[in-house]
Amino acid sequence: MQRLALCLLAACSGSSSPEDGPFFEQPMFFNEDISNARVAEDSLSIITGLRGAGGWGRGNRLQIDFSFDVLEATATTPRRAFTPMPDYFYSPDCDQMEMPIPEAGNLEGESGYECKAGGDCHLIVFDRDGGKLYEMYKADVGATFRGGCLAVWETARAYGETLRGDQCSSADAAGFPIAPMLFTADEVAAGEIAHAIRFVLPNDRMRRGFVRPAVHGTDTNGPTNGPPYGVHLRLRSDYPLDSLPNDGARVVAKAMQKYGMIHADGGEVALTATSDRHTTAKWAGLLADRDLEFLKVEDFEVIDHGPVISYPYRCTR
């Protein structure tokens, strides 16, 4: 089970599965208990705007994407240099360095390292001993290694509110690390998700601009009262959890009440979890992709945030 990131990596015990983390030695925004955080003054307006624009993706269904994987590297894992793909690599936002490629690994949504299906093809590798979390968008690893934006996170570093840099993208458009906000079968089976959950929305639901903790956004075309990038939603405390179909759904819902879910990118399937390819617990009989579709936009409230920040695409690192 993923613990609070303030738990030192060397002192934490538990599963060796890389998805279980913890990924950072210092506490970060996704570790904060927001059970009693103040509701934003514009919460009702944002929720109304999101609902009016169509709500969640996939026909306003809160579904789960189980296609992500977090791979584990060691000091002996082979490293490979990559050729940046101009359409997906941005300077100075993205890092260019050799990346560990574990044996028998895979990209998001793929069985191997080749990006065949035309998806986002995220490649996420956690080098615990080396103190780095590598996250790449649009990876394609074959005889040659091509890649989009690579964000390398130093797991011992205490990141400030601008993370890797203000107005800087990462492998997620909001500039976040991805792995710490994915939930896993092992966490759900253990009965607790101790972090905020990553979620995405179609771009026509989102207004332009972002709020902290995000440091970046994209060219969205949603209503002016729609949610900005980085919006932090909390499931209402009086939601009847017993009405959900199984214990797995209730574990996720409780995390949404305690830690919330944070908007990170554009997309159709709202919630993102890891596959069970590298976990001990398996999703079958635990949680299915539509087990949370009973949760509506109106069941959430927006946590207090600062001003909406425009983005002139001037990354400062």
C-alpha positions as CSV (number, residue, x, y, z in Angstrom):
1,M,0.0,0.0,0.0
2,Q,1.3,3.4,-0.9
3,R,2.3,5.4,2.2
4,L,2.7,9.1,2.8
5,A,5.6,10.4,0.9
6,L,7.2,11.8,4.1
7,C,8.1,8.2,5.0
8,L,11.7,7.8,4.0
9,L,12.2,5.3,1.2
10,A,14.9,3.4,3.1
11,A,12.8,3.1,6.2
12,C,9.6,2.0,4.5
13,S,8.8,-1.7,4.3
14,G,6.1,-3.6,2.4
15,S,5.5,-4.8,-1.1
16,S,8.4,-4.7,-3.5
17,S,6.0,-3.8,-6.3
18,P,7.1,-0.5,-7.8
19,E,3.5,0.7,-8.1
20,D,3.2,0.7,-4.4
21,G,5.8,3.5,-3.8
22,P,6.3,5.6,-1.9
23,F,7.9,7.6,-4.6
24,F,9.1,10.8,-2.8
25,E,10.9,11.2,0.5
26,Q,9.2,14.6,1.1
27,P,5.4,15.2,1.4
28,M,3.8,16.6,-1.7
29,F,0.4,18.0,-2.6
30,F,-1.1,14.6,-3.3
31,N,-0.4,13.4,0.2
32,E,-2.5,16.1,1.9
33,D,-5.7,15.1,3.8
34,I,-8.3,17.5,2.5
35,S,-11.3,16.0,4.4
36,N,-11.8,19.4,6.2
37,A,-10.4,21.7,3.5
38,R,-12.5,24.8,2.7
39,V,-14.8,24.6,-0.3
40,A,-13.9,27.1,-3.0
41,E,-16.2,30.1,-3.4
42,D,-16.7,29.2,-7.1
43,S,-17.3,25.5,-6.4
44,L,-20.9,25.5,-7.4
45,S,-20.1,27.6,-10.5
46,I,-17.4,25.1,-11.6
47,I,-19.5,22.0,-11.0
48,T,-22.4,23.6,-12.9
49,G,-20.1,24.5,-15.7
50,L,-18.7,21.0,-15.9
51,R,-22.1,19.4,-15.8
52,G,-23.4,21.7,-18.5
53,A,-20.5,21.0,-20.8
54,G,-21.2,17.3,-20.6
55,G,-19.7,16.1,-17.3
56,W,-17.2,13.3,-17.2
57,G,-16.0,11.8,-20.5
58,R,-17.4,8.7,-22.0
59,G,-21.0,10.0,-22.0
60,N,-20.7,11.4,-18.5
61,R,-19.6,8.1,-16.9
62,L,-16.9,8.1,-14.2
63,Q,-14.9,5.1,-15.6
64,I,-11.5,3.7,-14.7
65,D,-8.6,3.3,-17.1
66,F,-6.4,0.3,-16.0
67,S,-3.8,0.7,-18.7
68,F,-0.8,2.3,-16.9
69,D,2.2,0.4,-15.5
70,V,5.1,1.5,-13.3
71,L,8.2,-0.5,-14.0
72,E,11.2,-0.9,-11.6
73,A,14.8,-0.3,-12.4
74,T,18.0,-1.1,-10.5
75,A,21.6,-0.1,-10.9
76,T,22.1,-2.8,-13.5
77,T,19.1,-2.0,-15.7
78,P,20.3,-1.1,-19.2
79,R,20.0,2.6,-20.0
80,R,19.2,3.9,-23.5
81,A,19.4,7.3,-25.1
82,F,16.3,8.4,-27.1
83,T,15.7,10.6,-30.1
84,P,13.1,13.3,-29.3
85,M,9.9,13.4,-31.4
86,P,9.5,17.1,-32.4
87,D,5.7,17.1,-32.0
88,Y,5.8,15.8,-28.4
89,F,9.1,17.1,-27.0
90,Y,9.2,20.7,-25.7
91,S,12.3,22.6,-24.5
92,P,13.1,23.5,-21.8
93,D,10.2,21.7,-20.3
94,C,11.4,18.2,-21.1
95,D,14.6,16.4,-20.0
96,Q,16.9,14.6,-22.4
97,M,19.0,11.9,-20.8
98,E,19.4,8.1,-20.9
99,M,16.4,6.2,-19.5
100,P,16.4,2.8,-17.9
101,I,14.6,0.1,-19.9
102,P,13.7,-2.9,-17.7
103,E,13.6,-6.3,-19.3
104,A,10.1,-7.6,-20.1
105,G,8.5,-4.2,-19.5
106,N,5.8,-2.3,-21.4
107,L,4.3,1.0,-22.2
108,E,0.9,2.2,-21.1
109,G,-1.7,0.3,-23.1
110,E,0.8,-2.0,-24.8
111,S,2.1,-5.5,-24.2
112,G,5.7,-4.4,-24.9
113,Y,7.8,-1.3,-25.6
114,E,6.5,-0.5,-29.1
115,C,3.8,2.1,-29.4
116,K,1.5,0.2,-31.9
117,A,-2.0,1.3,-30.9
118,G,-1.5,5.0,-31.3
119,G,-2.2,5.9,-27.6
120,D,-0.3,8.1,-25.2
121,C,2.2,5.3,-24.7
122,H,3.5,6.6,-21.3
123,L,6.7,4.9,-20.1
124,I,7.1,5.1,-16.4
125,V,10.2,3.7,-14.6
126,F,11.0,4.0,-10.9
127,D,14.6,3.7,-10.0
128,R,14.3,3.6,-6.2
129,D,18.0,3.1,-5.4
130,G,19.0,5.8,-7.9
131,G,16.5,8.2,-6.5
132,K,14.7,9.0,-9.8
133,L,11.3,8.6,-11.3
134,Y,11.3,8.6,-15.1
135,E,8.1,9.4,-16.9
136,M,7.9,9.7,-20.7
137,Y,5.0,10.6,-22.9
138,K,4.8,9.0,-26.4
139,A,7.6,6.5,-26.0
140,D,8.3,4.0,-28.8
141,V,11.2,1.6,-28.1
142,G,12.4,-0.7,-30.7
143,A,15.6,-0.9,-32.7
144,T,15.6,2.8,-32.3
145,F,14.2,4.6,-29.2
146,R,12.0,7.6,-29.9
147,G,10.2,9.6,-27.3
148,G,8.2,12.6,-26.4
149,C,8.4,14.6,-23.2
150,L,10.6,13.0,-20.6
151,A,10.2,14.3,-17.0
152,V,12.8,13.0,-14.5
153,W,11.8,13.5,-10.9
154,E,14.4,13.5,-8.1
155,T,12.8,11.5,-5.4
156,A,14.8,13.0,-2.5
157,R,14.1,16.6,-3.6
158,A,11.7,18.8,-1.7
159,Y,9.7,20.3,-4.6
160,G,8.2,23.7,-4.2
161,E,4.9,24.9,-5.6
162,T,6.4,25.3,-9.1
163,L,7.5,21.6,-9.1
164,R,10.1,21.1,-12.0
165,G,9.5,24.7,-13.2
166,D,6.6,27.2,-13.5
167,Q,4.7,27.0,-16.8
168,C,6.5,23.7,-17.6
169,S,4.8,20.6,-18.8
170,S,5.9,17.1,-17.9
171,A,4.7,13.7,-19.1
172,D,1.3,15.0,-17.9
173,A,0.0,18.4,-19.2
174,A,-0.5,19.8,-15.7
175,G,3.2,19.3,-15.0
176,F,2.6,16.6,-12.3
177,P,4.4,13.3,-11.7
178,I,2.0,10.6,-12.8
179,A,2.9,7.5,-10.8
180,P,2.1,8.8,-7.3
181,M,-1.5,9.5,-8.2
182,L,-2.3,6.2,-9.9
183,F,-4.1,3.7,-7.7
184,T,-3.2,0.0,-7.7
185,A,-4.9,-3.3,-7.2
186,D,-2.6,-3.9,-4.2
187,E,-3.8,-0.7,-2.5
188,V,-7.5,-1.4,-3.1
189,A,-7.1,-5.0,-1.9
190,A,-5.4,-3.7,1.3
191,G,-8.3,-1.3,1.9
192,E,-6.7,2.1,1.6
193,I,-5.5,4.5,-1.0
194,A,-3.4,7.1,0.9
195,H,-3.1,9.7,-1.8
196,A,-5.1,11.8,-4.2
197,I,-6.2,10.2,-7.4
198,R,-5.3,11.4,-10.9
199,F,-8.2,12.3,-13.2
200,V,-8.6,13.6,-16.7
201,L,-11.4,15.4,-18.6
202,P,-12.1,16.1,-22.3
203,N,-10.6,19.5,-23.3
204,D,-14.1,20.9,-24.2
205,R,-15.0,20.6,-20.4
206,M,-12.0,22.7,-19.3
207,R,-11.6,26.5,-19.2
208,R,-8.2,28.0,-20.2
209,G,-5.7,28.4,-17.4
210,F,-4.6,26.4,-14.4
211,V,-4.7,26.6,-10.6
212,R,-2.1,25.3,-8.1
213,P,-0.9,22.6,-7.7
214,A,-0.8,22.5,-11.5
215,V,2.0,24.5,-13.2
216,H,0.8,24.1,-16.8
217,G,-2.2,23.6,-18.9
218,T,-3.3,23.2,-22.6
219,D,-5.4,24.8,-25.3
220,T,-8.8,23.9,-23.8
221,N,-12.0,25.2,-25.3
222,G,-14.6,24.6,-22.5
223,P,-16.9,27.1,-20.8
224,T,-15.5,30.1,-18.9
225,N,-16.9,28.6,-15.6
226,G,-15.6,25.1,-16.4
227,P,-12.8,23.6,-14.2
228,P,-9.3,24.8,-14.8
229,Y,-6.3,22.5,-15.0
230,G,-5.2,21.3,-11.6
231,V,-8.7,21.6,-10.1
232,H,-9.0,19.5,-6.9
233,L,-12.3,17.7,-6.4
234,R,-13.6,16.1,-3.2
235,L,-16.4,13.6,-3.0
236,R,-19.0,14.9,-0.6
237,S,-18.7,13.5,2.9
238,D,-22.3,12.3,3.1
239,Y,-22.2,10.3,-0.1
240,P,-23.9,6.9,0.7
241,L,-20.9,4.6,0.3
242,D,-23.1,1.5,0.9
243,S,-24.8,2.2,-2.4
244,L,-21.6,1.4,-4.3
245,P,-21.4,-2.1,-5.8
246,N,-18.5,-3.5,-3.9
247,D,-15.7,-2.9,-1.3
248,G,-13.2,-2.0,-4.0
249,A,-15.4,0.9,-5.2
250,R,-15.8,2.0,-1.6
251,V,-12.0,2.1,-1.1
252,V,-11.6,4.4,-4.0
253,A,-14.6,6.6,-2.9
254,K,-13.1,6.9,0.6
255,A,-9.8,8.1,-0.9
256,M,-11.8,10.7,-2.9
257,Q,-13.3,11.9,0.4
258,K,-10.0,12.1,2.2
259,Y,-7.5,13.0,-0.5
260,G,-9.7,14.0,-3.4
261,M,-8.9,13.7,-7.1
262,I,-6.7,16.2,-9.0
263,H,-7.1,17.1,-12.7
264,A,-3.9,16.3,-14.6
265,D,-4.5,16.0,-18.3
266,G,-7.0,15.8,-21.2
267,G,-8.8,12.5,-21.9
268,E,-12.0,10.6,-22.0
269,V,-11.7,8.0,-19.2
270,A,-11.7,10.0,-16.0
271,L,-9.9,7.8,-13.4
272,T,-6.5,6.2,-13.9
273,A,-5.1,3.2,-12.2
274,T,-2.3,0.7,-13.0
275,S,-2.9,-2.6,-14.6
276,D,-2.4,-5.7,-12.5
277,R,0.5,-7.0,-14.6
278,H,3.1,-6.2,-12.0
279,T,1.0,-6.3,-8.8
280,T,0.2,-9.1,-6.3
281,A,-3.5,-8.5,-6.1
282,K,-5.6,-8.7,-9.3
283,W,-8.5,-6.5,-10.5
284,A,-10.8,-9.5,-11.3
285,G,-13.4,-9.7,-8.6
286,L,-12.0,-6.6,-6.9
287,L,-12.9,-3.6,-9.1
288,A,-14.2,-3.1,-12.7
289,D,-14.0,-0.2,-15.0
290,R,-17.6,1.0,-14.4
291,D,-18.0,0.3,-10.7
292,L,-17.8,4.0,-9.9
293,E,-20.1,5.3,-12.7
294,F,-22.8,6.0,-10.0
295,L,-20.7,9.0,-8.9
296,K,-22.0,12.1,-10.7
297,V,-20.3,15.5,-11.1
298,E,-22.8,16.9,-8.6
299,D,-21.5,14.6,-5.9
300,F,-18.2,16.5,-5.8
301,E,-17.1,19.9,-4.5
302,V,-14.1,22.0,-5.5
303,I,-11.5,22.5,-2.9
304,D,-10.4,26.1,-2.3
305,H,-7.7,27.2,-4.8
306,G,-5.8,30.3,-5.7
307,P,-6.3,32.5,-8.7
308,V,-6.6,31.0,-12.2
309,I,-3.2,31.4,-13.9
310,S,-2.9,32.1,-17.6
311,Y,-0.1,30.3,-19.4
312,P,2.0,32.1,-22.0
313,Y,4.0,28.9,-22.6
314,R,7.2,30.3,-21.1
315,C,8.6,27.5,-19.1
316,T,11.1,28.7,-16.4
317,R,13.3,26.1,-14.8
